[in-house]
Amino acid sequence: MADDSRTGRTAPAREELVAAYKRLLQDYLDRRPSGMRLQIARAMGKHRSFVSQITNPAYSIPIPARHLETIFRICHFSPAERKSFLAAYGEAHPHQQAEKGAARRTAGARKIEIELPSSGDARFDDAVEDIVKQFAKQIAKLAQKRT
């Protein structure tokens, strides 16, 4: 605990506060289906070991705010889970606005992964994949016209 000379009370050290929100996240992840950490890693474009470090309270590595929205989206946080997590995150990082950092996006390309069932027919599956790719290209064209 760190000493807060203004109030005479001891305040939790930053590492303890980081561990607190990581414990919340770990609890939320444990309630989800297995493979969630791998899905988070893929969505972030990181290795699974990175996700293990940022979700394990034993490691003092904080979760970068830019990854919060990805975690919320992949894990389907309930409003109550999101609120309690952001409150704990805000305690650990008082000078950083987690909600704004989480929602910020930059223009440009982004990659998403879509899982489709296999029909067992390679030609049909290839045709479906081509349709999805064409659809994505049309969305990109619409976005370019918008700017």
Secondary structure, DSSP 8 states (H G I E B T S, - for coil): -EE-TTTSSEE--HHHHHHHHHHHHHHHHHTS-TTHHHHHHHHHT--HHHHHHHH-TTS-----GGGHHHHHHHHT--HHHHHHHHHHHHHH-TTS-HHHHHH---SS-----------S-HHHHHHHHHHHHHHHHHHHHHHHHH-
